[in-house]
Amino acid sequence: MTRNMQNMIHKSILTFIMLALSIIMVLPFLWMLSTSFKLEADVFNFPIQWVPPSFTLDNYRDVWLGKVPFYLFYLNSIKVTSISVVGVICTSLMAGYAFAKIQFKGRHVLFMFYLSTLMFPDQMMLVPRFIFYKFLDIYNTHWALMLPGMVSAFGTFLMRQFFMSLPNELFESARIDGCNHFKTFIHIALPLVKPAVVAFVIFSFVWSWNDYENPLIFLSKAELFTIPLGLLSFQEENRTSYALIMAASVSSLLPIFIVFLAGQKYFVQGIALTGIKG
């Protein structure tokens, strides 16, 4: 058997395996989408009916216009996610640029200390943060979700890696022309790391949008709930409305799809460059 034939067989096997894994990953989403258009009585029919036997839009109507204020949960998620993403992008970009291109004493030690915070799981910090938020009087407010989301050691590390890959000659030329660090950062550095910024925006958006743990711990008022916590409102004492939950879940995925499709081109570039430079 020739080498080309062996390579073709290996690629075919790998393609088949990846296709099978992709189908396995997509099936739960297809079931969720199908269930969102079913009657409650048809949700758990076996075998699974991928095409709803009684197609209905009542689930979406009940989600958006029913007694559960899903629209309010939606607005809360948009507010928390938007402010958190803007904040974390600003802090990560500025910190990454400072650690990569500004020479100051103790830079490497400070960066390693900052990066070491990634070793501590978020669950470990829940009680200290709870006490701290109560002291600052921001417990049971959206600030308890947005402030921690504005700082990311991973984002700083990612941005630093991209800034370090830029040639120092560009920044030296800018300083010769009279640019300070702020002008150099805005006019030279930022345009060159656009793929990394878009990739990190998508990651940050998904993390913040899907966050369940922090709202569960730091929010108790129903009018402040975000979507992951608000989905529990469709569970009653004696029954759970799975069709409504699936309709709400499909609705909650729309912003993620929009953000990903809008930045897909730069996202792929950012992931590729991260693999090369990381």
C-alpha positions, 0 to 999 in steps of 0.5 A: 500500500502506498503512503498516499493511500495510507494517508487517505485512509487515516484521514477518512477514519479521522473524518468519520470519527470527528463526524460521529462526535459532532453528531453526538454533540449536536443531538442534544441541541436538536432535541431541545429545539424540537421539544420547544415546539412540542406539547408538554404531553409529547416531550418524553414520547419514546422513541424520540419524535424529532419532528413535533407531532403537534407543532405549536408556538404556544411555548414561546408565547407563554415564555415571553408573555406568560406569568414568568417575567422572562423578558426581565431575566433577558434584560438583566443578562444583557445588562450584566454580560455587556458591562462585564465584557466591556470591563474585562476587555478594557482591563485585559488589554491595558494590563496585557500591554503593560506586562508585554511592552512597558518596562517597570521594576518587578514586572515579571514577578507581578505578572506571575503572581497575577497569573497564579490566581488561575490555580484557585477555583472560583468556588474557593472564593465564594464565601470571602466574596460573599462577606466582602460584598456584604461589607461593601453593600453590593450584595443582591445587586448586579454589581456583585456579578459585574465587578468580578467579571471585569477582571480576568487573569486568563484575558491578561495572559492572552492579550500579553502573548499577542502584544509580545508577538508584535515587533518592538521596532514598531513601538520604538518608532512610535516613541521616536515620533513622540507618541506616549504609551497611551497613543501607542497603545491606541493607534499601534497595538490595538489594530494589530490584535483585533483577532485576539480581542474578538476571540476573547470577547466571544469567550467572555460573552459566553462565560458571563451569559451562561454563569449560573453559580454567581447569580445563585449565590449573590442574588436573592431578588427575583427581579434581578435574576439572569437567564440561567437562574430565571429558568428555574422559575418554570419549575413548579412545586409538583411539575416541571414545564420542560417544553417551556424550559426548552423554548426559553433555552433556545431563546437564550442561545440567540445572542450567543449565535449572533455574537459568534456569527458577527465575529466568526472571521476574527474568532477563527484567526484569533484561535489559530494565532493563539495556537501558534503564539501561546 
